[in-house]
Amino acid sequence: MKVSLDSVEWKEFKISGIFEIVNSKPYHKTSLQKGFTPYITRTSFNNGLECCVKSDGLKINPRNTISLGAENADFFYQELEYITGNKMYYLKNKNINRYTGLFLVKMLQSSIKNCGFGYGKGLTGTRLKNRALLLPVDSKGDPHWQFMEDYMKTIEQKYIEDILNYYNKKLLDNLMTGGGDTSCSNLSFRDKSIFIEDGLMKIALENLKLEDVEWREFKISDVFEIYTGALINQNEMQQGKFPRITATDLNNGIAFFTDDLKHKNFRTLENFISISFLGSVFYHKSKVSLDMKIHGIKIKNKELNYNIALF
């Protein structure tokens, strides 16, 4: 069934009637240490993420909420628990998830367009709660949460299909010109719930002009150094600061955090891409520990960075 924005009724709601608006407890960056909890600030970039910090003993904001920086007036959906810097708020509603959250962020941002909010005229919680927000409604006149989720899933699906069709065309072209046999043209959707890095692939397809460069296949071992993790029984480990990467497709591959071990099988890597035997692929900037059946790859003779790794 086609899901379109003109297939539903719309109605204005008072923002305070939809969300609980919470003044987030502020923490100053200079008093924090590096860790693994997102530190969200009044930046307009990178989903508001300044860095990751230790959060022991701090007041953590709940996951599945929408952050707001008062002075930059930018809304971001936060999938993980997090803490914030100064002059930050978050919006809470039990119906917020990955899909409804992204829909709401777009509608919230549109609702304040050309209203002059920013540095010098901050969008405080008091100002926000009295504003109106246009949302799709169900037969009872309530916000149509299911429509919001379905609509965003439709967009996600379109980009997945575009990416796979583009990649399969490249593989077919390569095969026709003698590039070798491949089974990748039969790719299926391993997990349709994965959102493609906030539209990263959409940006690549639409703005990076992938058709304008030459392409060819490389043997992975010619491009990357390959490392392998090893088995350590979990009962031999103690809670610590090192993420333990296992064969999960959730949470960037992190299963838990462990302490440094004087164990022959305790293997760590940093600034690399992990690949599990199940096919999960993640980029890791900081040092992590690798479980068995986890491979790590690093580009030969070149340092990875965030953008190259995500590509």
RAQUI-V407446 format. One record per residue. N is the residue number from 0. RES is the residue in one letter. PHI is phi in degrees with one decimal (* if undefined). Layout:
n={N | N}
res={RES | RES}
phi={PHI | PHI}
This chain:
n={0 | 1 | 2 | 3 | 4 | 5 | 6 | 7 | 8 | 9 | 10 | 11 | 12 | 13 | 14 | 15 | 16 | 17 | 18 | 19 | 20 | 21 | 22 | 23 | 24 | 25 | 26 | 27 | 28 | 29 | 30 | 31 | 32 | 33 | 34 | 35 | 36 | 37 | 38 | 39 | 40 | 41 | 42 | 43 | 44 | 45 | 46 | 47 | 48 | 49 | 50 | 51 | 52 | 53 | 54 | 55 | 56 | 57 | 58 | 59 | 60 | 61 | 62 | 63 | 64 | 65 | 66 | 67 | 68 | 69 | 70 | 71 | 72 | 73 | 74 | 75 | 76 | 77 | 78 | 79 | 80 | 81 | 82 | 83 | 84 | 85 | 86 | 87 | 88 | 89 | 90 | 91 | 92 | 93 | 94 | 95 | 96 | 97 | 98 | 99 | 100 | 101 | 102 | 103 | 104 | 105 | 106 | 107 | 108 | 109 | 110 | 111 | 112 | 113 | 114 | 115 | 116 | 117 | 118 | 119 | 120 | 121 | 122 | 123 | 124 | 125 | 126 | 127 | 128 | 129 | 130 | 131 | 132 | 133 | 134 | 135 | 136 | 137 | 138 | 139 | 140 | 141 | 142 | 143 | 144 | 145 | 146 | 147 | 148 | 149 | 150 | 151 | 152 | 153 | 154 | 155 | 156 | 157 | 158 | 159 | 160 | 161 | 162 | 163 | 164 | 165 | 166 | 167 | 168 | 169 | 170 | 171 | 172 | 173 | 174 | 175 | 176 | 177 | 178 | 179 | 180 | 181 | 182 | 183 | 184 | 185 | 186 | 187 | 188 | 189 | 190 | 191 | 192 | 193 | 194 | 195 | 196 | 197 | 198 | 199 | 200 | 201 | 202 | 203 | 204 | 205 | 206 | 207 | 208 | 209 | 210 | 211 | 212 | 213 | 214 | 215 | 216 | 217 | 218 | 219 | 220 | 221 | 222 | 223 | 224 | 225 | 226 | 227 | 228 | 229 | 230 | 231 | 232 | 233 | 234 | 235 | 236 | 237 | 238 | 239 | 240 | 241 | 242 | 243 | 244 | 245 | 246 | 247 | 248 | 249 | 250 | 251 | 252 | 253 | 254 | 255 | 256 | 257 | 258 | 259 | 260 | 261 | 262 | 263 | 264 | 265 | 266 | 267 | 268 | 269 | 270 | 271 | 272 | 273 | 274 | 275 | 276 | 277 | 278 | 279 | 280 | 281 | 282 | 283 | 284 | 285 | 286 | 287 | 288 | 289 | 290 | 291 | 292 | 293 | 294 | 295 | 296 | 297 | 298 | 299 | 300 | 301 | 302 | 303 | 304 | 305 | 306 | 307 | 308 | 309 | 310}
res={M | K | V | S | L | D | S | V | E | W | K | E | F | K | I | S | G | I | F | E | I | V | N | S | K | P | Y | H | K | T | S | L | Q | K | G | F | T | P | Y | I | T | R | T | S | F | N | N | G | L | E | C | C | V | K | S | D | G | L | K | I | N | P | R | N | T | I | S | L | G | A | E | N | A | D | F | F | Y | Q | E | L | E | Y | I | T | G | N | K | M | Y | Y | L | K | N | K | N | I | N | R | Y | T | G | L | F | L | V | K | M | L | Q | S | S | I | K | N | C | G | F | G | Y | G | K | G | L | T | G | T | R | L | K | N | R | A | L | L | L | P | V | D | S | K | G | D | P | H | W | Q | F | M | E | D | Y | M | K | T | I | E | Q | K | Y | I | E | D | I | L | N | Y | Y | N | K | K | L | L | D | N | L | M | T | G | G | G | D | T | S | C | S | N | L | S | F | R | D | K | S | I | F | I | E | D | G | L | M | K | I | A | L | E | N | L | K | L | E | D | V | E | W | R | E | F | K | I | S | D | V | F | E | I | Y | T | G | A | L | I | N | Q | N | E | M | Q | Q | G | K | F | P | R | I | T | A | T | D | L | N | N | G | I | A | F | F | T | D | D | L | K | H | K | N | F | R | T | L | E | N | F | I | S | I | S | F | L | G | S | V | F | Y | H | K | S | K | V | S | L | D | M | K | I | H | G | I | K | I | K | N | K | E | L | N | Y | N | I | A | L | F}
phi={* | -72.1 | -110.3 | -133.2 | -68.9 | -93.5 | -93.6 | -129.4 | -81.9 | -124.6 | -151.1 | -84.6 | -124.6 | -73.2 | -58.1 | -67.7 | -83.4 | -103.8 | -120.6 | -87.1 | -100.2 | -114.7 | -78.8 | -72.0 | -67.4 | -86.1 | -132.3 | -88.7 | -57.5 | -67.5 | -95.9 | -108.3 | -114.0 | -61.1 | -162.7 | -130.1 | -97.3 | -58.0 | -110.3 | -97.5 | -131.1 | -85.0 | -96.3 | -91.6 | -117.2 | 54.2 | 60.1 | 82.7 | -78.1 | -89.0 | -171.8 | -116.6 | -135.8 | -74.5 | -122.1 | -57.2 | 78.7 | -97.0 | -84.0 | -96.0 | -80.7 | -70.6 | -72.8 | 55.6 | -129.5 | -117.4 | -85.7 | -139.5 | -92.0 | -61.5 | -81.9 | -95.9 | 56.2 | -115.7 | -100.7 | -140.7 | -77.7 | -112.8 | -79.4 | -109.1 | -62.8 | -159.3 | -122.4 | -134.5 | -86.9 | -79.3 | 57.8 | -121.7 | -129.2 | -139.2 | -106.2 | -123.8 | -156.5 | -64.2 | -90.2 | -78.1 | -136.3 | -56.8 | -84.4 | -64.6 | -62.1 | -68.0 | -63.0 | -62.6 | -58.3 | -62.8 | -69.3 | -63.7 | -63.8 | -65.7 | -68.9 | -111.2 | -60.8 | 62.8 | -96.5 | 83.9 | -73.3 | 158.5 | -63.6 | 101.1 | -143.7 | -71.4 | -87.8 | -76.9 | -60.1 | -64.1 | -68.2 | -68.1 | -63.4 | -93.1 | -84.1 | -101.8 | -133.1 | -86.5 | -138.0 | -68.1 | -125.3 | -91.0 | -64.8 | -93.4 | 83.3 | -93.2 | -53.2 | -89.3 | -62.6 | -65.1 | -63.0 | -57.1 | -64.9 | -64.0 | -63.1 | -68.7 | -65.9 | -64.3 | -63.3 | -57.0 | -61.2 | -60.9 | -71.0 | -61.0 | -63.9 | -60.6 | -64.6 | -67.1 | -63.1 | -65.6 | -67.1 | -65.9 | -63.1 | -63.2 | -64.3 | -65.9 | -59.9 | -66.0 | -65.9 | -65.9 | -99.0 | 86.4 | -79.3 | 110.3 | -77.9 | -152.8 | -106.2 | -69.4 | -68.3 | -101.2 | -55.4 | -112.9 | -82.3 | -63.0 | -155.3 | -70.6 | -83.3 | -75.2 | -83.5 | -77.3 | 41.5 | 53.1 | 82.4 | -56.9 | -69.0 | -61.8 | -61.1 | -61.6 | -65.8 | -90.1 | -115.7 | -86.6 | 53.5 | -63.4 | -72.8 | -86.8 | -120.2 | -79.5 | -128.0 | -156.4 | -83.3 | -126.3 | -73.6 | -56.0 | -69.5 | -81.0 | -101.8 | -121.6 | -81.3 | -116.2 | -121.2 | -132.3 | -77.5 | -147.7 | -79.3 | -136.6 | -61.9 | -62.4 | -71.5 | -89.0 | -103.0 | -121.9 | -61.5 | -157.5 | -104.0 | -90.7 | -62.2 | -101.3 | -90.9 | -126.3 | -82.5 | -121.9 | -99.0 | -113.1 | 54.0 | 58.3 | 85.1 | -83.5 | -96.9 | -166.9 | -117.1 | -129.0 | -84.6 | -64.7 | -115.8 | -87.9 | -132.2 | -62.0 | -97.6 | -84.0 | -116.5 | -121.6 | -143.1 | -143.0 | 51.9 | -153.2 | -113.3 | -96.6 | -134.8 | -91.9 | -67.7 | -89.2 | 99.9 | -75.4 | -128.0 | -141.4 | -99.8 | -127.9 | -81.2 | -87.4 | -69.6 | -136.1 | -107.5 | -103.9 | -79.0 | -65.5 | 64.7 | -117.4 | -103.2 | -120.4 | -125.0 | -129.7 | -65.6 | -70.3 | 62.7 | -158.4 | -81.9 | -69.6 | -132.6 | -57.4 | -71.1 | -63.3 | -62.6 | -67.3 | -63.9}
